[in-house]
Amino acid sequence: MKMRSLIFAAYFVVAGVVQSAVTHACGFENPQAIALGTLNLKYPDAVHVLAAVWRAEDAGFLIPRRGRADGAGSFAFYRAASVVKKLGVNLADSLPAETGMAISVVLIPQVMWTRLEVGPDGLTVQSHAGGPRDGDLVIVTEEKVIRELVDRKLDSGTAEITGLLRFYGDPEEIANVRAALAKTDQAERTPSFAFAGR
């Protein structure tokens, strides 16, 4: 009788785990979709960056979309963290150290946050941060946009005008970051067109 009870209990545990997996398999429980929705509520129109990236890809201005194989996992994370750090270095070289500015960069669709602090001691980078702190200037963009900025294949003014880059925060700090990005801009090419729908 005791053995039958154990088997019966094990059955319910396994059934509960399987049922739980099935219940959470639909798109409504997709953590990435929830994170994007939450981001868009806090930073209006932030997800429009994705549409701008798609338009730029379709226009041939950004590299085409990759398959999911190299867009996820540890390598993709380190690649993204590295390129955001390079952006931080460029900004730190162009921002006055006494500003003590904190910038949170979020890459979408992954909703990966990186905090950059520029101060008298130089640049501090916190990859995979939990999000921005109060008072941070927020930049919403996509990894390939940051890569194009860092590689000087895209200028920040064009990135912002076409919706590939969005700023949220104090207007004076946004102006400072725009000016710092403009100092690093020596893009090899800028589009002579506006992407469709913009």
MOGIMO-V279098 format. One record per residue. SS is DSSP state (a for helix, b for strand, c for the rest). BURIAL is b if it has 24 or more other C-alpha atoms within 12 Angstrom, else e. Layout:
((SS;BURIAL) (SS;BURIAL))
This chain:
((c;e) (a;e) (a;e) (a;e) (a;e) (a;e) (a;e) (a;e) (a;e) (a;e) (a;e) (a;e) (a;e) (a;e) (a;e) (a;e) (a;e) (a;e) (a;e) (a;e) (a;e) (a;e) (a;e) (c;e) (c;e) (c;e) (a;e) (a;e) (a;e) (c;e) (a;e) (a;e) (a;e) (a;e) (a;b) (a;b) (a;b) (a;e) (a;b) (a;b) (a;e) (a;e) (c;b) (c;e) (c;b) (c;b) (c;b) (a;b) (a;b) (a;b) (a;b) (a;b) (a;b) (a;b) (a;b) (a;b) (a;e) (a;e) (c;e) (c;e) (c;b) (c;b) (c;e) (c;e) (c;e) (c;e) (c;e) (a;e) (a;e) (a;e) (c;e) (c;e) (c;e) (a;e) (a;e) (a;e) (a;e) (a;e) (a;e) (a;b) (a;b) (a;e) (a;b) (a;b) (a;b) (a;b) (a;b) (a;b) (a;b) (a;b) (a;b) (a;b) (a;e) (a;b) (c;b) (c;e) (a;e) (a;e) (a;e) (c;e) (b;b) (b;b) (b;b) (b;b) (b;b) (b;b) (b;b) (c;b) (c;b) (c;b) (c;b) (b;b) (b;b) (b;b) (b;b) (b;b) (b;b) (b;b) (b;e) (c;e) (c;e) (b;b) (b;b) (b;b) (b;b) (b;b) (b;b) (b;b) (b;e) (c;e) (c;b) (c;b) (c;e) (c;e) (c;e) (c;b) (b;b) (b;b) (b;b) (b;b) (b;b) (c;b) (a;b) (a;b) (a;b) (a;b) (a;b) (a;b) (a;b) (a;b) (c;e) (c;b) (c;b) (c;b) (c;b) (a;b) (a;b) (a;b) (a;b) (a;b) (a;e) (c;b) (c;b) (c;b) (c;b) (b;b) (b;b) (b;b) (c;b) (c;e) (a;e) (a;e) (a;b) (a;b) (a;e) (a;b) (a;b) (a;b) (a;e) (a;b) (a;b) (a;b) (a;e) (a;b) (c;b) (c;e) (c;e) (c;e) (c;e) (c;b) (c;e) (c;e) (c;e) (c;e) (c;b) (c;e) (c;e) (c;e))
